[in-house]
Amino acid sequence: MAKSRSGNLLDDLRKEMASVRHGGKRWHEKIAPEHLDELAAIKAAWQAGELGTRKKTLARSISVRLQERGISDVGVPGVIAWLDEA
C-alpha cells in the first residue's frame, strides 16, 4: 500500500475532477491558432448585437464559411452551442 499523504482528500479530488471532461475536444478547441482571434471577434460581435438577432441564420452562415475555408467542419448545432457559451 502507498504511503498516505497529508491534506484533505476531498479537496484533492475536487481539483482533479475540475479538469476532467467527457468526450473529445469541442470544435472551437481544435481550430488552428491563426483563426482564434477572428472567431473571438465574431463571438464578441454576436454578443454585442452587431450581427442581428437570428442566431440560427448566423450559425448556418458561420458553419458554411468555416467549411468553405477549410477551417472546420462544424455544423449548425455546434456553432449555436458555441454562440451560447459565456
Summary of the structure (lengths in Angstrom):
residues: 86
radius of gyration: 18.8
end to end distance: 44.4
largest distance: 61.2
contacts: 159
relative contact order: 0.12
helix: 59%
strand: 0%
